[in-house]
Amino acid sequence: MRFLKSKIVLGLFAIAALQSCKKVSDIGKDNNTAILTPHTVLGASDEGWLVKTNDGRTFNSIFPPDGYAVSMVSAAGTNVIMQKSKIFYSDNNGKNFNPSSFTTFNTKPWRYWVLDCPAHNRTYMASTVGNGVAYSEDGGKTWKEDTKWQANTSPNVKITSFAQLGSNAVFAFNDDYNVLYRRDAVDAAWNAVVVEGVFPSASAYFLTANTTDLFIVDYKGLGGAWYSLNEGVNWGKFGNGALPVLGLEKFVGSASGASGTLAVATENDVYFATTNNAFVKANTGLDIGTKIYGITSKYNIYKNGNKINFLYIATSKGIYRSDDSGFSWDKVSFNEFNTVYTAIY
């Protein structure tokens, strides 16, 4: 078994912080600024470097550059998983990464073929086995085929993306037939969602979500973006008109920091819209010539109960953050952390 050996890093971190942590004491602090649940962002570079930040301002090194580009990074319970030539996992705070023995992953050009689901104590991944779902209950060390499906599920269905709502309902989507499945508990079967009314025709859609809304976005750009406010039963076109994308520009992903907003990232631009308005280019703050490789959404929960949303993008010129749901961007990685980031979680 091949090991990706690390060098001394800037302080080993507790991977448990990938989920959430609570401050020991907020005595004397304003409830508006005391953070109960901070966010964690993982960024990975074209040289295999893995870094993290909890505030978009201070970065720490997890795993040093090893010369192999990362195309996907994610939490897996308290562990970290990433995709290079294959899937690797770390169960020792990033000291080293081991290759997964499971090899039938169905990797996709969007990040959403992987979903870490603490509510189920599982990490889900798209697979070429069965109906296309594999899961791990030990942070990516071992994987199993998910065999719990409603009766008469077509063997041709292969799941290609996942999403989870704040209700902890988990959804799985197949982009060949545009079929949506739902699981409400870890021991429940995947059941097809009965869609009412208009639903987009087949294309290369990927599924994503915020805490209240489901979205599907056409990776090819032709079908635009769609959303559901009632857990996949009814769908409507998001934004007024098509996404303004020309040529063969690749779609990187989408993320929503708040209900009623959506930021869609392509390799060259970010587009932003609210529910009933047209998508507009949202490149304010991005350096000219920036190539975009990934997008993710995060949030902080404050002591007074307020929830503040953030979006991050991995780019050829560093990591950028948006505090306004994707309309404008600020660069947050500097000095030695100012490098080419090819994946973000």
C-alpha positions in Angstrom: 0.0 0.0 0.0 1.4 3.3 -1.1 1.7 6.0 1.6 1.8 9.8 0.9 4.3 10.8 3.5 4.2 14.3 4.8 6.9 16.6 6.1 6.6 18.7 9.2 3.6 20.9 8.8 2.6 24.2 10.5 1.1 22.5 13.5 -1.1 19.4 13.3 -4.7 20.2 13.7 -7.6 18.4 15.2 -9.6 17.0 12.3 -12.7 16.9 14.6 -12.9 20.6 13.9 -14.1 19.7 10.4 -17.5 19.1 11.9 -17.9 21.8 14.4 -16.7 22.9 17.8 -18.0 25.1 20.6 -16.1 27.8 22.3 -15.1 27.0 25.9 -16.1 30.4 27.2 -17.7 33.5 25.8 -17.8 35.4 29.1 -17.6 39.1 28.5 -18.0 38.8 24.7 -20.9 40.3 22.7 -23.4 37.7 21.7 -23.4 39.2 18.2 -19.8 38.3 17.7 -19.2 35.2 19.8 -19.2 32.2 17.4 -20.7 28.9 18.7 -20.2 27.0 15.4 -17.4 28.2 13.1 -16.9 27.0 9.6 -14.0 25.0 8.2 -12.7 25.3 4.6 -10.3 22.8 3.1 -8.3 24.0 0.0 -6.1 21.7 -2.1 -3.5 22.8 -4.7 -2.2 21.7 -8.1 0.9 20.5 -6.3 -1.0 18.4 -3.7 -0.8 20.9 -0.9 -3.7 20.7 1.6 -4.6 23.7 3.7 -7.4 24.8 6.0 -9.0 27.9 7.4 -11.7 28.5 10.0 -12.2 32.2 9.2 -11.1 32.9 5.7 -8.2 35.0 7.1 -5.8 32.6 8.8 -4.6 29.6 7.0 -2.7 26.5 8.2 -0.9 23.8 6.3 -2.3 20.2 6.7 -0.3 18.2 4.1 2.7 19.5 2.2 3.0 19.6 -1.6 3.9 16.3 -3.1 3.7 17.1 -6.8 0.3 15.5 -7.5 -2.7 17.7 -8.2 -5.9 17.3 -6.1 -9.2 17.2 -7.9 -11.5 16.6 -4.9 -11.2 17.1 -1.2 -13.8 16.5 1.5 -14.3 15.7 5.1 -15.2 12.1 5.8 -16.4 12.0 9.4 -13.4 13.1 11.4 -11.0 12.2 8.6 -10.1 13.8 5.3 -10.4 12.3 1.9 -9.0 13.6 -1.4 -8.7 12.4 -5.0 -5.4 12.4 -6.8 -4.6 9.5 -9.1 -7.1 7.6 -6.8 -8.9 8.2 -3.5 -6.8 8.7 -0.4 -7.8 9.1 3.2 -6.0 10.4 6.4 -7.0 9.2 9.8 -4.1 10.7 11.7 -4.6 14.5 11.5 -3.0 14.7 8.0 0.3 13.1 8.9 -0.1 10.8 6.0 -2.7 9.6 3.5 -3.4 6.0 2.6 -5.0 4.8 -0.7 -8.5 3.5 -0.5 -8.9 -0.2 -1.4 -12.3 0.6 -3.0 -11.7 1.4 -6.7 -15.2 1.5 -8.3 -15.9 5.2 -7.7 -17.8 7.0 -10.4 -15.8 10.3 -10.4 -17.5 13.3 -11.9 -16.3 16.8 -12.9 -18.4 18.3 -10.2 -17.7 18.1 -6.4 -21.2 16.9 -5.5 -20.5 13.2 -6.3 -19.2 13.1 -2.7 -21.3 13.9 0.4 -20.1 13.7 4.0 -23.3 13.2 6.1 -22.7 13.4 9.9 -26.4 12.8 10.5 -26.0 9.3 9.1 -22.4 8.9 10.3 -21.6 8.1 6.7 -19.8 9.5 3.7 -21.5 8.8 0.4 -19.9 8.6 -3.0 -21.0 7.9 -6.5 -20.0 4.4 -7.6 -20.2 2.2 -10.7 -21.6 -0.7 -8.6 -25.3 -1.4 -8.1 -27.4 1.7 -8.3 -24.4 3.9 -8.0 -24.0 4.6 -4.2 -21.1 3.5 -2.0 -20.7 4.6 1.6 -18.1 4.6 4.3 -18.8 4.5 8.0 -15.1 4.7 9.1 -13.9 8.0 7.5 -13.1 6.6 4.1 -11.0 3.5 5.2 -13.5 1.0 3.9 -16.5 1.3 1.5 -19.7 -0.7 0.9 -22.2 -0.9 -1.9 -25.5 0.7 -0.8 -28.2 -1.9 -1.5 -31.2 -0.3 0.2 -33.4 0.8 -2.6 -37.2 0.9 -3.1 -38.6 -2.1 -4.9 -38.3 -2.2 -8.7 -35.6 0.5 -8.9 -34.1 0.3 -12.3 -30.7 -1.3 -12.5 -29.7 1.4 -15.0 -29.9 4.2 -12.4 -26.5 5.2 -11.3 -26.3 8.1 -8.8 -24.1 11.0 -9.9 -24.6 13.7 -7.2 -25.9 14.2 -3.6 -27.2 16.9 -1.4 -28.5 17.3 2.1 -31.0 19.8 3.6 -31.1 21.3 7.1 -33.8 18.7 7.9 -31.1 16.0 7.4 -33.0 14.6 4.5 -30.4 13.3 2.0 -31.0 13.3 -1.8 -29.4 11.5 -4.6 -29.7 12.4 -8.3 -29.1 10.5 -11.6 -28.2 12.8 -14.5 -29.0 10.3 -17.2 -32.7 10.0 -16.4 -33.1 13.0 -14.1 -34.4 10.8 -11.3 -34.3 12.1 -7.7 -34.1 9.8 -4.7 -34.5 10.6 -1.0 -33.4 9.0 2.3 -34.7 10.2 5.6 -32.7 7.9 8.0 -29.5 5.9 7.7 -31.5 2.6 7.9 -34.2 3.7 5.4 -34.3 2.8 1.7 -33.6 5.3 -1.1 -37.1 6.2 -2.4 -37.9 8.0 -5.6 -39.3 11.5 -5.2 -42.6 11.9 -7.1 -42.1 15.1 -9.0 -45.2 17.2 -9.8 -45.4 19.6 -12.7 -42.5 20.8 -14.9 -39.1 19.1 -14.6 -36.2 19.7 -17.0 -35.4 17.3 -19.7 -32.3 15.1 -19.6 -28.9 16.8 -19.6 -25.8 16.8 -17.4 -27.3 18.1 -14.3 -25.7 18.0 -10.8 -27.6 18.3 -7.6 -26.7 20.7 -4.7 -28.5 22.5 -1.9 -28.5 25.0 0.9 -30.3 24.3 4.2 -33.8 24.9 2.7 -33.6 24.6 -1.1 -32.5 22.0 -3.6 -30.9 23.0 -6.9 -29.9 21.3 -10.1 -27.6 23.0 -12.5 -26.7 21.9 -16.0 -23.0 21.2 -16.2 -23.1 22.0 -19.9 -24.9 25.2 -19.3 -27.7 24.5 -21.8 -30.5 23.7 -19.3 -29.7 26.5 -16.8 -30.5 26.1 -13.1 -33.6 24.8 -11.4 -34.8 24.9 -7.8 -37.2 23.3 -5.4 -38.5 24.8 -2.1 -40.5 21.6 -1.1 -37.8 18.9 -1.1 -38.0 18.0 -4.8 -41.7 17.7 -5.4 -42.1 20.9 -7.4 -39.4 22.6 -9.5 -39.0 26.0 -11.2 -36.4 27.7 -13.4 -34.0 29.6 -11.2 -33.3 33.1 -12.6 -35.0 34.8 -15.4 -33.6 33.4 -18.6 -30.6 31.3 -19.4 -27.2 31.4 -17.9 -25.1 33.8 -20.1 -22.3 31.3 -21.0 -20.8 31.2 -24.4 -18.8 28.5 -26.2 -17.5 25.4 -24.4 -16.7 27.0 -21.1 -16.9 24.3 -18.3 -19.2 24.6 -15.3 -17.4 24.2 -12.0 -20.3 24.1 -9.6 -22.9 26.2 -7.7 -23.5 27.2 -4.1 -26.1 29.2 -2.2 -25.3 31.1 0.9 -29.0 31.9 1.6 -32.4 30.9 0.5 -33.4 32.6 -2.8 -29.8 33.2 -4.0 -27.5 31.1 -6.3 -24.0 31.6 -7.5 -22.9 29.4 -10.4 -19.2 29.1 -11.2 -17.7 28.3 -14.5 -14.0 28.0 -15.2 -13.8 31.7 -16.1 -16.6 33.5 -14.4 -19.1 33.5 -11.5 -22.8 34.3 -12.2 -25.2 35.4 -9.5 -29.0 35.5 -9.4 -31.9 35.8 -7.0 -35.0 33.6 -7.6 -36.8 35.8 -10.2 -34.0 37.9 -11.6 -31.6 37.2 -14.5 -28.1 35.9 -13.8 -25.4 38.5 -13.9 -21.7 38.2 -14.0 -20.4 38.4 -10.4 -16.7 38.8 -10.9 -16.3 41.9 -8.7 -13.0 41.5 -6.8 -11.6 38.7 -8.9 -8.2 39.3 -10.5 -8.2 39.5 -14.3 -7.5 36.1 -15.9 -8.6 34.1 -12.8 -9.4 30.4 -13.5 -12.0 28.9 -11.2 -11.8 25.3 -10.1 -14.3 24.9 -7.3 -17.0 26.6 -5.1 -18.4 25.8 -1.7 -20.7 27.4 0.9 -20.1 27.7 4.6 -21.6 29.5 7.6 -21.0 30.6 11.2 -23.6 30.3 13.9 -23.3 33.0 16.6 -24.2 32.9 20.3 -27.3 35.0 19.6 -28.6 32.5 17.1 -27.7 34.5 14.0 -26.3 32.5 11.0 -23.9 34.2 8.6 -23.3 32.6 5.2 -20.1 32.7 3.2 -19.1 31.3 -0.2 -15.5 30.3 -1.2 -13.9 29.6 -4.6 -10.7 27.8 -5.4 -8.9 29.6 -8.2 -5.6 29.8 -10.1 -4.8 33.0 -8.1 -5.7 31.8 -4.6 -8.9 31.4 -2.5 -11.6 34.1 -2.6 -14.5 34.6 -0.3 -17.9 36.2 -0.8 -19.9 37.7 2.1 -22.9 38.6 -0.1 -24.0 35.2 -1.4 -21.7 35.4 -4.4 -22.2 38.9 -5.9 -18.7 40.1 -5.1 -15.5 38.5 -3.9 -12.4 39.2 -1.7 -9.1 37.4 -1.9 -8.2 35.8 1.4 -5.1 33.7 0.7 -1.8 35.6 0.7 2.0 35.1 1.0 2.9 31.4 1.0 -0.7 30.4 0.8 -1.2 32.3 -2.5 -1.0 29.4 -4.9 -3.2 27.6 -7.5 -6.1 25.8 -5.7 -7.8 23.0 -7.7 -10.3 21.8 -5.1 -12.2 23.2 -2.2 -14.5 21.9 0.5 
